Amino acid sequence: MSKQIDSVFDGAGAKPGLEIWCVEKQLRLVPVPKSLHGKFYSGNSYVVLSTVLPRSGPPQHDIHYWLGKDANEVESTLASDKALELDSALGSCTVQYREVQGQETEKFLSYFKPCVIPIEGVFSSDSGQLNGESYKISLLTCKGEHVVSVREVPFSRSSLNHNDVFILDTASKIFLFSGCNSSTQERAKALEVVQYIKENKHGGTCEVATVEDGKLVGDPEVGEFWSFFGGYAPIPRDSPCVEKQSDSPFSQLFWITAQAKLCPCEGSSLNKEMLETNKCYMLDCGAEIFVWMGRNTSITERKKSISVTEDLLRNQGRSMATHLTFLTEGLETSIFRSHFNNWPQVVEPKLYEEGRGKVAAIFKQQGYDVKELPDEEDCQPYINCRGKLKVWRINGDQLTLIPDPEQTKLFSGDCYIVQYTYPGNGRDEYLFYAWLGRDSVPDDRADAISHMNAIADSSKRDPVLVQVIQDKEPLLFFSIFQTVIIFKGGLSKRYKNLIAEKGILDETYDEQKTALFRVQGISPENMQAIQVDQVSNSLNSSYCYILQTGTSIFTWIGNLSSTVDHALLDRMLELINPTWQPISVREGSEPDIFWNALGGKTEYPRQKELKQHVEDPHLFTLTCVDGDFKVKEIYNFAQDDLTTEDVLILDCHEEIHVWIGSHSNIKSKQQAILLGMKFLQADPLVEGLSSETPIYVITEGREPLFFTRFFEWDSSKANMHGNSFERRLAILKGKKQNLEVHTSKSWKASSKETTPDSLRSKSVSSNGRNSTSPVSSASVTHFNSPTNYQISTPAPTARKLFPGSPFHDSAGSPKAEAESPSQAAVLAQVDGNDASENSVIYPYERLKVNSSDPVTDIDVTKREVYLCDDEFREKFGMRRKAFYELPKWRQNKLKISLHLF
């Protein structure tokens, strides 16, 4: 197969980012330099490779072959074949897309923000551009609210309409004409295109004018605009552009035979079992066509399948807007899967868990005291956990305030409202949870949401609201409580009435009854005891348990539990009842009295519980008009995609964040929670989202750090006034600095709930825990933020690799370990600066893990800091500062690809 693969693809996909190749007239593929990425010539065809390093799992590759409108059929066919070759070179683990000039997919356009404006002519690798290219007046139309499709139209008055946004680019001035039916978001995005043209074609010096559809010639700039069209004349009135979509989209599956024939697959509905691994299929969905290629098909069969599909489009005269997507078995996109009934959810284990264990073993061989490698980023609450806690229980039509010592004790038959106040940037921030017990009454759940909204509204501070259902609690919820004990049963009136009416046994916890608790958590600042059914199949070898029989107390230690779990077990015993004298039992050595208390011995889970595959977050726009609920994904999202007129959902898989723009038509946070619930039901990625996934509601201008960490966040953008068009126009005209900062009413007004940083709520101190926030015990790494808040780490000579709880050995102190001056100088580079003159420098070939002449006595977790500046930039493709601004998981992925980890 390697003989069939072009040598130009050698090393492709090894680093994250874009790689582009152009088909030249000599029918050869040449790489396009990065300086020319985004500049496509209409006379050529291109192959574009996008490589992403996700938070976990292998690299993800997408291949797009772009066909210019003036490219000939031979070049277009070659681009298609080369895309398939590249897929083969990458192990047949890519998704391929056909892109036609002017009809590109939103995913493709998202790589080249703000826009792609094709250039007339032909690319030449010798000059990198078209010789003799001259400037001319052009009229462009812009479509799209988050990614912009830019298309040149004839320079004529008849090209203008009321539905779209147009850009008239002249030698001295750029005009933006907004059709009266165009949206504010489209106008704002078109301004980004104007800025791009101004900077790239005019050197940033030309003037910019905006023209409103229907505005008469009284304004000089309006008159100047119409003068290019021979004077003002009204545009014929047309109806607003409405996308027509059938209620039941057409889809038909065809088997592609070895003779390149299409055979319809019989069946009233589609299911995965119809796809055989040694065949190729075409799924025709009208506006989009998919080619599915089984794992056991050859490159020749795949080329035939792609060719027959492209021939079908030409022969049937299909619209050029029809998108083609080519998939290999096992890499089906969510849109493809959505056309099949009950596509099975295959939960892949976290494959690198085994690798992490091996890495830990390697560290141990080199003298480091490592039990396991922590997944640091997943264990950060991202807010100050030294705030004040207030908890109310829903009790019929009333709210019962829980006394401080009882705040950490919840009952599964009840619902609670939690108010958490913590110090932010110069002001108190508020976080409200509605915690809904697993066995709670529906009326209590509804009242919990309603009361939470009422209390939050009365605070006048636009707090974050969260709906949480028992057993689906996010890490942040447990972090602010630090210790939680969840009992069976309930105390509310409605719960008591319900079990009385149904004659159900009241299981509400009582010290005289038999009770079994599962102990879990990650540290003494984040631990829980959950009461489970007192039967033996509630046990799990990965956990520790407390069994209370009324006369005896047992602690059960699972064979797969860790030393951290054992420490949490001891601490939890003290918190539940300090007078207990437990009998410690290890799994496999239980006495008969233990099994008798659980109703006899039965089978229970004995395999180690692995963390599920952690997906990268996805951003979606929501629209809900007359009950019609629609979602649309925004690819390669950024902060600028949070447009103030929209409601968006950030899907983090284990939780979702509903973001409400200040100019959106959603005025109630309770309404936002309902939209979040609809999103969970829709499950647009077909990922098996639980309807009980936690829902956060966040308002524009009050975004907390645990939300902004997913973006490269610029707080000045978040504090701008006006709609998205006005904001973009202010930036374009250099008036951004004059805008006021949004303060969300008077946050300076003193609150009765204000708590100094040095204090913690009484519920915490009553448990005998210190007030240190989990945030302060480990470095905080932002997912994709330009600012890293890092606390200094111990010197590399210290053989305790991860000091402090929960990943640190409490017996050792970083200050007690020796540190050599040279290594201290090396570690100084971790702050993100380039290497200092005093740093120890080694060549890359000696620093690699697989080096034949490895360097000794270095910090093996930070090999990159020993590189000189030039070699660092050459290998990583960026400066040190940019590298250390990346999330820790992304840093590690890059280091692994370079054999430095």
ZIVEN-V461377 format. One record per residue. N is the residue number from 0. RES is the residue in one small letter. PSI is psi as a letter, one per 20 degrees, with the letter a starting at -180 (999 if undefined). Layout:
BEGIN
n=N res=RES psi=PSI
n=N res=RES psi=PSI
END
This chain:
BEGIN
n=0 res=m psi=h
n=1 res=s psi=h
n=2 res=k psi=h
n=3 res=q psi=i
n=4 res=i psi=p
n=5 res=d psi=p
n=6 res=s psi=i
n=7 res=v psi=i
n=8 res=f psi=j
n=9 res=d psi=p
n=10 res=g psi=j
n=11 res=a psi=q
n=12 res=g psi=j
n=13 res=a psi=h
n=14 res=k psi=q
n=15 res=p psi=q
n=16 res=g psi=a
n=17 res=l psi=q
n=18 res=e psi=p
n=19 res=i psi=p
n=20 res=w psi=q
n=21 res=c psi=q
n=22 res=v psi=o
n=23 res=e psi=r
n=24 res=k psi=h
n=25 res=q psi=j
n=26 res=l psi=l
n=27 res=r psi=q
n=28 res=l psi=p
n=29 res=v psi=q
n=30 res=p psi=q
n=31 res=v psi=p
n=32 res=p psi=q
n=33 res=k psi=h
n=34 res=s psi=i
n=35 res=l psi=j
n=36 res=h psi=p
n=37 res=g psi=i
n=38 res=k psi=o
n=39 res=f psi=p
n=40 res=y psi=p
n=41 res=s psi=i
n=42 res=g psi=j
n=43 res=n psi=r
n=44 res=s psi=q
n=45 res=y psi=q
n=46 res=v psi=p
n=47 res=v psi=p
n=48 res=l psi=p
n=49 res=s psi=p
n=50 res=t psi=p
n=51 res=v psi=p
n=52 res=l psi=o
n=53 res=p psi=r
n=54 res=r psi=h
n=55 res=s psi=q
n=56 res=g psi=r
n=57 res=p psi=r
n=58 res=p psi=q
n=59 res=q psi=p
n=60 res=h psi=p
n=61 res=d psi=p
n=62 res=i psi=p
n=63 res=h psi=p
n=64 res=y psi=p
n=65 res=w psi=p
n=66 res=l psi=o
n=67 res=g psi=q
n=68 res=k psi=h
n=69 res=d psi=j
n=70 res=a psi=q
n=71 res=n psi=r
n=72 res=e psi=h
n=73 res=v psi=g
n=74 res=e psi=h
n=75 res=s psi=g
n=76 res=t psi=h
n=77 res=l psi=g
n=78 res=a psi=g
n=79 res=s psi=g
n=80 res=d psi=g
n=81 res=k psi=h
n=82 res=a psi=h
n=83 res=l psi=h
n=84 res=e psi=g
n=85 res=l psi=g
n=86 res=d psi=g
n=87 res=s psi=g
n=88 res=a psi=h
n=89 res=l psi=j
n=90 res=g psi=k
n=91 res=s psi=l
n=92 res=c psi=k
n=93 res=t psi=r
n=94 res=v psi=p
n=95 res=q psi=q
n=96 res=y psi=p
n=97 res=r psi=p
n=98 res=e psi=p
n=99 res=v psi=p
n=100 res=q psi=p
n=101 res=g psi=i
n=102 res=q psi=k
n=103 res=e psi=q
n=104 res=t psi=q
n=105 res=e psi=h
n=106 res=k psi=g
n=107 res=f psi=g
n=108 res=l psi=h
n=109 res=s psi=i
n=110 res=y psi=h
n=111 res=f psi=l
n=112 res=k psi=q
n=113 res=p psi=i
n=114 res=c psi=r
n=115 res=v psi=p
n=116 res=i psi=n
n=117 res=p psi=q
n=118 res=i psi=p
n=119 res=e psi=q
n=120 res=g psi=a
n=121 res=v psi=p
n=122 res=f psi=q
n=123 res=s psi=p
n=124 res=s psi=i
n=125 res=d psi=g
n=126 res=s psi=i
n=127 res=g psi=i
n=128 res=q psi=r
n=129 res=l psi=p
n=130 res=n psi=p
n=131 res=g psi=j
n=132 res=e psi=p
n=133 res=s psi=q
n=134 res=y psi=p
n=135 res=k psi=q
n=136 res=i psi=p
n=137 res=s psi=q
n=138 res=l psi=p
n=139 res=l psi=q
n=140 res=t psi=p
n=141 res=c psi=p
n=142 res=k psi=p
n=143 res=g psi=q
n=144 res=e psi=i
n=145 res=h psi=h
n=146 res=v psi=q
n=147 res=v psi=p
n=148 res=s psi=o
n=149 res=v psi=p
n=150 res=r psi=p
n=151 res=e psi=p
n=152 res=v psi=r
n=153 res=p psi=p
n=154 res=f psi=n
n=155 res=s psi=q
n=156 res=r psi=h
n=157 res=s psi=i
n=158 res=s psi=h
n=159 res=l psi=q
n=160 res=n psi=r
n=161 res=h psi=i
n=162 res=n psi=h
n=163 res=d psi=r
n=164 res=v psi=p
n=165 res=f psi=q
n=166 res=i psi=p
n=167 res=l psi=o
n=168 res=d psi=o
n=169 res=t psi=r
n=170 res=a psi=h
n=171 res=s psi=i
n=172 res=k psi=q
n=173 res=i psi=p
n=174 res=f psi=p
n=175 res=l psi=o
n=176 res=f psi=p
n=177 res=s psi=o
n=178 res=g psi=q
n=179 res=c psi=h
n=180 res=n psi=j
n=181 res=s psi=q
n=182 res=s psi=q
n=183 res=t psi=h
n=184 res=q psi=h
n=185 res=e psi=h
n=186 res=r psi=h
n=187 res=a psi=g
n=188 res=k psi=h
n=189 res=a psi=h
n=190 res=l psi=h
n=191 res=e psi=h
n=192 res=v psi=g
n=193 res=v psi=g
n=194 res=q psi=h
n=195 res=y psi=g
n=196 res=i psi=g
n=197 res=k psi=g
n=198 res=e psi=h
n=199 res=n psi=h
n=200 res=k psi=i
n=201 res=h psi=j
n=202 res=g psi=j
n=203 res=g psi=j
n=204 res=t psi=i
n=205 res=c psi=r
n=206 res=e psi=q
n=207 res=v psi=p
n=208 res=a psi=q
n=209 res=t psi=p
n=210 res=v psi=p
n=211 res=e psi=p
n=212 res=d psi=p
n=213 res=g psi=i
n=214 res=k psi=p
n=215 res=l psi=r
n=216 res=v psi=j
n=217 res=g psi=h
n=218 res=d psi=p
n=219 res=p psi=h
n=220 res=e psi=h
n=221 res=v psi=g
n=222 res=g psi=h
n=223 res=e psi=g
n=224 res=f psi=g
n=225 res=w psi=h
n=226 res=s psi=h
n=227 res=f psi=i
n=228 res=f psi=j
n=229 res=g psi=j
n=230 res=g psi=r
n=231 res=y psi=q
n=232 res=a psi=q
n=233 res=p psi=q
n=234 res=i psi=p
n=235 res=p psi=p
n=236 res=r psi=p
n=237 res=d psi=r
n=238 res=s psi=q
n=239 res=p psi=q
n=240 res=c psi=p
n=241 res=v psi=p
n=242 res=e psi=p
n=243 res=k psi=p
n=244 res=q psi=p
n=245 res=s psi=q
n=246 res=d psi=h
n=247 res=s psi=n
n=248 res=p psi=p
n=249 res=f psi=p
n=250 res=s psi=p
n=251 res=q psi=p
n=252 res=l psi=p
n=253 res=f psi=q
n=254 res=w psi=p
n=255 res=i psi=o
n=256 res=t psi=r
n=257 res=a psi=h
n=258 res=q psi=j
n=259 res=a psi=k
n=260 res=k psi=q
n=261 res=l psi=p
n=262 res=c psi=o
n=263 res=p psi=p
n=264 res=c psi=p
n=265 res=e psi=q
n=266 res=g psi=q
n=267 res=s psi=h
n=268 res=s psi=r
n=269 res=l psi=p
n=270 res=n psi=r
n=271 res=k psi=h
n=272 res=e psi=i
n=273 res=m psi=i
n=274 res=l psi=o
n=275 res=e psi=q
n=276 res=t psi=i
n=277 res=n psi=j
n=278 res=k psi=r
n=279 res=c psi=q
n=280 res=y psi=q
n=281 res=m psi=p
n=282 res=l psi=o
n=283 res=d psi=o
n=284 res=c psi=k
n=285 res=g psi=e
n=286 res=a psi=i
n=287 res=e psi=q
n=288 res=i psi=p
n=289 res=f psi=q
n=290 res=v psi=o
n=291 res=w psi=p
n=292 res=m psi=o
n=293 res=g psi=q
n=294 res=r psi=h
n=295 res=n psi=k
n=296 res=t psi=q
n=297 res=s psi=r
n=298 res=i psi=h
n=299 res=t psi=g
n=300 res=e psi=h
n=301 res=r psi=h
n=302 res=k psi=g
n=303 res=k psi=g
n=304 res=s psi=g
n=305 res=i psi=g
n=306 res=s psi=g
n=307 res=v psi=h
n=308 res=t psi=g
n=309 res=e psi=h
n=310 res=d psi=h
n=311 res=l psi=g
n=312 res=l psi=g
n=313 res=r psi=g
n=314 res=n psi=h
n=315 res=q psi=i
n=316 res=g psi=k
n=317 res=r psi=q
n=318 res=s psi=q
n=319 res=m psi=i
n=320 res=a psi=i
n=321 res=t psi=p
n=322 res=h psi=q
n=323 res=l psi=p
n=324 res=t psi=p
n=325 res=f psi=p
n=326 res=l psi=q
n=327 res=t psi=q
n=328 res=e psi=p
n=329 res=g psi=i
n=330 res=l psi=k
n=331 res=e psi=p
n=332 res=t psi=r
n=333 res=s psi=h
n=334 res=i psi=g
n=335 res=f psi=g
n=336 res=r psi=h
n=337 res=s psi=i
n=338 res=h psi=i
n=339 res=f psi=q
n=340 res=n psi=p
n=341 res=n psi=l
n=342 res=w psi=p
n=343 res=p psi=p
n=344 res=q psi=o
n=345 res=v psi=o
n=346 res=v psi=o
n=347 res=e psi=p
n=348 res=p psi=q
n=349 res=k psi=n
n=350 res=l psi=h
n=351 res=y psi=j
n=352 res=e psi=g
n=353 res=e psi=g
n=354 res=g psi=h
n=355 res=r psi=h
n=356 res=g psi=h
n=357 res=k psi=h
n=358 res=v psi=g
n=359 res=a psi=h
n=360 res=a psi=h
n=361 res=i psi=g
n=362 res=f psi=h
n=363 res=k psi=h
n=364 res=q psi=h
n=365 res=q psi=j
n=366 res=g psi=j
n=367 res=y psi=q
n=368 res=d psi=n
n=369 res=v psi=p
n=370 res=k psi=g
n=371 res=e psi=r
n=372 res=l psi=p
n=373 res=p psi=q
n=374 res=d psi=n
n=375 res=e psi=g
n=376 res=e psi=h
n=377 res=d psi=i
n=378 res=c psi=j
n=379 res=q psi=p
n=380 res=p psi=h
n=381 res=y psi=j
n=382 res=i psi=r
n=383 res=n psi=p
n=384 res=c psi=k
n=385 res=r psi=k
n=386 res=g psi=a
n=387 res=k psi=q
n=388 res=l psi=p
n=389 res=k psi=p
n=390 res=v psi=p
n=391 res=w psi=q
n=392 res=r psi=p
n=393 res=i psi=p
n=394 res=n psi=n
n=395 res=g psi=c
n=396 res=d psi=j
n=397 res=q psi=r
n=398 res=l psi=p
n=399 res=t psi=o
n=400 res=l psi=p
n=401 res=i psi=p
n=402 res=p psi=q
n=403 res=d psi=g
n=404 res=p psi=i
n=405 res=e psi=j
n=406 res=q psi=h
n=407 res=t psi=j
n=408 res=k psi=o
n=409 res=l psi=q
n=410 res=f psi=p
n=411 res=s psi=i
n=412 res=g psi=j
n=413 res=d psi=r
n=414 res=c psi=q
n=415 res=y psi=q
n=416 res=i psi=p
n=417 res=v psi=p
n=418 res=q psi=p
n=419 res=y psi=p
n=420 res=t psi=p
n=421 res=y psi=q
n=422 res=p psi=p
n=423 res=g psi=b
n=424 res=n psi=n
n=425 res=g psi=j
n=426 res=r psi=r
n=427 res=d psi=p
n=428 res=e psi=q
n=429 res=y psi=q
n=430 res=l psi=p
n=431 res=f psi=p
n=432 res=y psi=q
n=433 res=a psi=o
n=434 res=w psi=p
n=435 res=l psi=o
n=436 res=g psi=q
n=437 res=r psi=h
n=438 res=d psi=j
n=439 res=s psi=r
n=440 res=v psi=p
n=441 res=p psi=h
n=442 res=d psi=h
n=443 res=d psi=h
n=444 res=r psi=g
n=445 res=a psi=g
n=446 res=d psi=h
n=447 res=a psi=g
n=448 res=i psi=g
n=449 res=s psi=g
n=450 res=h psi=h
n=451 res=m psi=g
n=452 res=n psi=g
n=453 res=a psi=g
n=454 res=i psi=g
n=455 res=a psi=g
n=456 res=d psi=h
n=457 res=s psi=i
n=458 res=s psi=i
n=459 res=k psi=k
n=460 res=r psi=j
n=461 res=d psi=l
n=462 res=p psi=r
n=463 res=v psi=p
n=464 res=l psi=q
n=465 res=v psi=p
n=466 res=q psi=p
n=467 res=v psi=p
n=468 res=i psi=p
n=469 res=q psi=q
n=470 res=d psi=i
n=471 res=k psi=k
n=472 res=e psi=p
n=473 res=p psi=r
n=474 res=l psi=h
n=475 res=l psi=h
n=476 res=f psi=g
n=477 res=f psi=h
n=478 res=s psi=h
n=479 res=i psi=h
n=480 res=f psi=h
n=481 res=q psi=g
n=482 res=t psi=p
n=483 res=v psi=p
n=484 res=i psi=p
n=485 res=i psi=o
n=486 res=f psi=q
n=487 res=k psi=r
n=488 res=g psi=a
n=489 res=g psi=r
n=490 res=l psi=i
n=491 res=s psi=q
n=492 res=k psi=g
n=493 res=r psi=h
n=494 res=y psi=g
n=495 res=k psi=g
n=496 res=n psi=h
n=497 res=l psi=g
n=498 res=i psi=h
n=499 res=a psi=g
n=500 res=e psi=h
n=501 res=k psi=i
n=502 res=g psi=k
n=503 res=i psi=q
n=504 res=l psi=p
n=505 res=d psi=o
n=506 res=e psi=j
n=507 res=t psi=p
n=508 res=y psi=p
n=509 res=d psi=p
n=510 res=e psi=i
n=511 res=q psi=i
n=512 res=k psi=r
n=513 res=t psi=p
n=514 res=a psi=q
n=515 res=l psi=p
n=516 res=f psi=p
n=517 res=r psi=p
n=518 res=v psi=p
n=519 res=q psi=r
n=520 res=g psi=a
n=521 res=i psi=i
n=522 res=s psi=r
n=523 res=p psi=i
n=524 res=e psi=j
n=525 res=n psi=n
n=526 res=m psi=q
n=527 res=q psi=q
n=528 res=a psi=o
n=529 res=i psi=p
n=530 res=q psi=p
n=531 res=v psi=r
n=532 res=d psi=p
n=533 res=q psi=m
n=534 res=v psi=q
n=535 res=s psi=h
n=536 res=n psi=j
n=537 res=s psi=i
n=538 res=l psi=q
n=539 res=n psi=p
n=540 res=s psi=i
n=541 res=s psi=i
n=542 res=y psi=r
n=543 res=c psi=q
n=544 res=y psi=q
n=545 res=i psi=p
n=546 res=l psi=p
n=547 res=q psi=o
n=548 res=t psi=i
n=549 res=g psi=g
n=550 res=t psi=h
n=551 res=s psi=q
n=552 res=i psi=p
n=553 res=f psi=q
n=554 res=t psi=p
n=555 res=w psi=p
n=556 res=i psi=o
n=557 res=g psi=q
n=558 res=n psi=h
n=559 res=l psi=j
n=560 res=s psi=q
n=561 res=s psi=r
n=562 res=t psi=h
n=563 res=v psi=g
n=564 res=d psi=h
n=565 res=h psi=h
n=566 res=a psi=h
n=567 res=l psi=h
n=568 res=l psi=g
n=569 res=d psi=g
n=570 res=r psi=h
n=571 res=m psi=h
n=572 res=l psi=g
n=573 res=e psi=h
n=574 res=l psi=h
n=575 res=i psi=g
n=576 res=n psi=o
n=577 res=p psi=i
n=578 res=t psi=i
n=579 res=w psi=q
n=580 res=q psi=n
n=581 res=p psi=q
n=582 res=i psi=o
n=583 res=s psi=p
n=584 res=v psi=p
n=585 res=r psi=q
n=586 res=e psi=p
n=587 res=g psi=i
n=588 res=s psi=k
n=589 res=e psi=p
n=590 res=p psi=r
n=591 res=d psi=h
n=592 res=i psi=h
n=593 res=f psi=g
n=594 res=w psi=h
n=595 res=n psi=h
n=596 res=a psi=h
n=597 res=l psi=j
n=598 res=g psi=k
n=599 res=g psi=q
n=600 res=k psi=p
n=601 res=t psi=r
n=602 res=e psi=q
n=603 res=y psi=r
n=604 res=p psi=p
n=605 res=r psi=j
n=606 res=q psi=q
n=607 res=k psi=p
n=608 res=e psi=o
n=609 res=l psi=q
n=610 res=k psi=q
n=611 res=q psi=q
n=612 res=h psi=p
n=613 res=v psi=o
n=614 res=e psi=q
n=615 res=d psi=q
n=616 res=p psi=q
n=617 res=h psi=q
n=618 res=l psi=p
n=619 res=f psi=q
n=620 res=t psi=q
n=621 res=l psi=p
n=622 res=t psi=p
n=623 res=c psi=n
n=624 res=v psi=p
n=625 res=d psi=l
n=626 res=g psi=i
n=627 res=d psi=o
n=628 res=f psi=p
n=629 res=k psi=q
n=630 res=v psi=q
n=631 res=k psi=p
n=632 res=e psi=q
n=633 res=i psi=o
n=634 res=y psi=q
n=635 res=n psi=l
n=636 res=f psi=q
n=637 res=a psi=r
n=638 res=q psi=h
n=639 res=d psi=i
n=640 res=d psi=i
n=641 res=l psi=m
n=642 res=t psi=p
n=643 res=t psi=i
n=644 res=e psi=i
n=645 res=d psi=r
n=646 res=v psi=p
n=647 res=l psi=q
n=648 res=i psi=p
n=649 res=l psi=o
n=650 res=d psi=o
n=651 res=c psi=j
n=652 res=h psi=g
n=653 res=e psi=i
n=654 res=e psi=q
n=655 res=i psi=q
n=656 res=h psi=o
n=657 res=v psi=o
n=658 res=w psi=p
n=659 res=i psi=o
n=660 res=g psi=q
n=661 res=s psi=i
n=662 res=h psi=j
n=663 res=s psi=r
n=664 res=n psi=j
n=665 res=i psi=o
n=666 res=k psi=i
n=667 res=s psi=p
n=668 res=k psi=h
n=669 res=q psi=h
n=670 res=q psi=h
n=671 res=a psi=h
n=672 res=i psi=h
n=673 res=l psi=h
n=674 res=l psi=h
n=675 res=g psi=h
n=676 res=m psi=h
n=677 res=k psi=h
n=678 res=f psi=g
n=679 res=l psi=h
n=680 res=q psi=h
n=681 res=a psi=h
n=682 res=d psi=m
n=683 res=p psi=h
n=684 res=l psi=j
n=685 res=v psi=l
n=686 res=e psi=j
n=687 res=g psi=k
n=688 res=l psi=p
n=689 res=s psi=q
n=690 res=s psi=i
n=691 res=e psi=j
n=692 res=t psi=p
n=693 res=p psi=p
n=694 res=i psi=o
n=695 res=y psi=q
n=696 res=v psi=p
n=697 res=i psi=p
n=698 res=t psi=q
n=699 res=e psi=p
n=700 res=g psi=i
n=701 res=r psi=k
n=702 res=e psi=p
n=703 res=p psi=r
n=704 res=l psi=h
n=705 res=f psi=i
n=706 res=f psi=g
n=707 res=t psi=i
n=708 res=r psi=i
n=709 res=f psi=j
n=710 res=f psi=r
n=711 res=e psi=n
n=712 res=w psi=p
n=713 res=d psi=o
n=714 res=s psi=h
n=715 res=s psi=h
n=716 res=k psi=h
n=717 res=a psi=i
n=718 res=n psi=j
n=719 res=m psi=q
n=720 res=h psi=r
n=721 res=g psi=r
n=722 res=n psi=r
n=723 res=s psi=h
n=724 res=f psi=g
n=725 res=e psi=h
n=726 res=r psi=g
n=727 res=r psi=h
n=728 res=l psi=h
n=729 res=a psi=g
n=730 res=i psi=g
n=731 res=l psi=h
n=732 res=k psi=j
n=733 res=g psi=k
n=734 res=k psi=j
n=735 res=k psi=h
n=736 res=q psi=i
n=737 res=n psi=i
n=738 res=l psi=q
n=739 res=e psi=q
n=740 res=v psi=p
n=741 res=h psi=p
n=742 res=t psi=j
n=743 res=s psi=m
n=744 res=k psi=a
n=745 res=s psi=n
n=746 res=w psi=i
n=747 res=k psi=i
n=748 res=a psi=p
n=749 res=s psi=q
n=750 res=s psi=q
n=751 res=k psi=i
n=752 res=e psi=j
n=753 res=t psi=p
n=754 res=t psi=p
n=755 res=p psi=q
n=756 res=d psi=h
n=757 res=s psi=i
n=758 res=l psi=q
n=759 res=r psi=r
n=760 res=s psi=q
n=761 res=k psi=h
n=762 res=s psi=h
n=763 res=v psi=g
n=764 res=s psi=h
n=765 res=s psi=i
n=766 res=n psi=j
n=767 res=g psi=k
n=768 res=r psi=q
n=769 res=n psi=r
n=770 res=s psi=j
n=771 res=t psi=p
n=772 res=s psi=q
n=773 res=p psi=h
n=774 res=v psi=h
n=775 res=s psi=i
n=776 res=s psi=i
n=777 res=a psi=q
n=778 res=s psi=q
n=779 res=v psi=p
n=780 res=t psi=p
n=781 res=h psi=q
n=782 res=f psi=g
n=783 res=n psi=l
n=784 res=s psi=q
n=785 res=p psi=i
n=786 res=t psi=p
n=787 res=n psi=p
n=788 res=y psi=o
n=789 res=q psi=p
n=790 res=i psi=q
n=791 res=s psi=q
n=792 res=t psi=r
n=793 res=p psi=r
n=794 res=a psi=q
n=795 res=p psi=i
n=796 res=t psi=i
n=797 res=a psi=p
n=798 res=r psi=i
n=799 res=k psi=o
n=800 res=l psi=h
n=801 res=f psi=m
n=802 res=p psi=q
n=803 res=g psi=q
n=804 res=s psi=q
n=805 res=p psi=i
n=806 res=f psi=j
n=807 res=h psi=q
n=808 res=d psi=o
n=809 res=s psi=i
n=810 res=a psi=h
n=811 res=g psi=q
n=812 res=s psi=p
n=813 res=p psi=h
n=814 res=k psi=h
n=815 res=a psi=i
n=816 res=e psi=q
n=817 res=a psi=q
n=818 res=e psi=p
n=819 res=s psi=q
n=820 res=p psi=h
n=821 res=s psi=h
n=822 res=q psi=h
n=823 res=a psi=h
n=824 res=a psi=h
n=825 res=v psi=g
n=826 res=l psi=h
n=827 res=a psi=h
n=828 res=q psi=i
n=829 res=v psi=i
n=830 res=d psi=i
n=831 res=g psi=i
n=832 res=n psi=r
n=833 res=d psi=r
n=834 res=a psi=q
n=835 res=s psi=r
n=836 res=e psi=h
n=837 res=n psi=i
n=838 res=s psi=q
n=839 res=v psi=p
n=840 res=i psi=p
n=841 res=y psi=q
n=842 res=p psi=q
n=843 res=y psi=g
n=844 res=e psi=h
n=845 res=r psi=i
n=846 res=l psi=i
n=847 res=k psi=q
n=848 res=v psi=h
n=849 res=n psi=k
n=850 res=s psi=q
n=851 res=s psi=i
n=852 res=d psi=m
n=853 res=p psi=q
n=854 res=v psi=q
n=855 res=t psi=r
n=856 res=d psi=l
n=857 res=i psi=r
n=858 res=d psi=o
n=859 res=v psi=i
n=860 res=t psi=i
n=861 res=k psi=l
n=862 res=r psi=h
n=863 res=e psi=h
n=864 res=v psi=i
n=865 res=y psi=i
n=866 res=l psi=q
n=867 res=c psi=r
n=868 res=d psi=g
n=869 res=d psi=g
n=870 res=e psi=h
n=871 res=f psi=g
n=872 res=r psi=h
n=873 res=e psi=g
n=874 res=k psi=g
n=875 res=f psi=i
n=876 res=g psi=k
n=877 res=m psi=r
n=878 res=r psi=r
n=879 res=r psi=g
n=880 res=k psi=g
n=881 res=a psi=h
n=882 res=f psi=g
n=883 res=y psi=i
n=884 res=e psi=i
n=885 res=l psi=q
n=886 res=p psi=q
n=887 res=k psi=h
n=888 res=w psi=h
n=889 res=r psi=h
n=890 res=q psi=g
n=891 res=n psi=h
n=892 res=k psi=g
n=893 res=l psi=g
n=894 res=k psi=h
n=895 res=i psi=g
n=896 res=s psi=h
n=897 res=l psi=j
n=898 res=h psi=k
n=899 res=l psi=j
n=900 res=f psi=999
END
